[in-house]
Amino acid sequence: MKNKKLYNIIFAAVLIISAAITLFVKNIDIRIYVGYVLIILSLIALLYSAISIISKNIKKNLKSIIVFLAAIALVVVFYFISPSNDLPISIYEKTNTPLGWSKIIDAGMYLVYTLVGIVIISLIYSQVRHLVKK
């Protein structure tokens, strides 16, 4: 219980400090850097929490570990199968996007399309299974 109170105090302090910086600091660069720091701290807290929960009972969480590794494998596969010259260079120049980002953007789009497809198929499967059970 003591740790929970400490976490709540830290969380409230971070919220108050970030709100004060957002409201009272006029320099946009400082606000952006504070945002970056908060995102990085959130990711560190998320990873710490996930690793501590998973490490307590690895056998119980094996399914989650496999799903996480499959998602990483999908990202890697999509990165390697995405074309690097699918758009004219003029489009990249208009948006000031480096050419190296083409494969990363395509891999992200393929991943989103795949995940949406998986969600749709899961919803259809769930509804059909529900109808068959009745």
Secondary structure, DSSP 4 states (H G I P E B T S, - for coil): -HHHHHHHHHHHHHHHHHHHHHHH---HHHHHHHHHHHHHHHHHHHHHHHHHHHHH-TTTTHHHHHHHHHHHHHHHHHHHHS-S-SS-HHHHHHHT--TTHHHHHHHHHHHHHHHHHHHHHHHHHHHHHHHHH-
